[in-house]
Amino acid sequence: MERKKVISRITKEQASPEVLMAMAKHEALGYRITNMKEILLHSVVAFESLEGGGYAVDAELSKKIGTRALKIFGYALSHANECIICGNYFKRLIVDMGITWDTFQFTDEENDLINFANALAEDPNHVPDDVYEKLQNRYDEETLVLVVVNACFLLANNYFNNIVGTQIDEYLKPYEEMKI
């Protein structure tokens, strides 16, 4: 079921100077202005908090666990959480890495992250001890904090998109029906 749009998107043509500056800064960093970001830009503070904070955590966590594990975790959580936007964003990254989800041989670390993602999607308030303990045994406390905060940002993006009914971006549509 597609949710009725509840918050409009802000385009460059209708944006205030403050929003245009935030858009330009974001694009200068190499990021795309997506449908979700056009909705978030109703509040530059919300946009910079969710997007800027998420990117900063991604960068630090990538140093600790690697880009591939980070992308696999993002896909596992967004797919399990049924976010059409984030799920297809990460699906594109998985496809670009040449991974076929059902047959790929993930590392033990990646499997631990996938299990954590699935547990969070099922009930973020009650992650089974055995799932969480595998992460505790694998990572130091700094890395564990980054994994959890990364999950929080992913879930925030998922929930935001699902709550406001963000429409899928054109560049993600080819991935929507694709099985991986």
Protein Blocks (a to p, Z undefined) as FASTA:
>chain_A
ZZddfbdcddfklpcfklmmmmmmmmmnopacdfklmmmmmpmklmmmmmmmmmmmmmmm
mmmnojklmmmmmmmmmmmnopaklmmmmmmmmmmnopafklpccdfklmmmmmmmmmmm
mommlccfklmmmmmmmpcfklmmmmmmmmmmmmmmmmmmmmnopacdfklmmmmmpcZZ
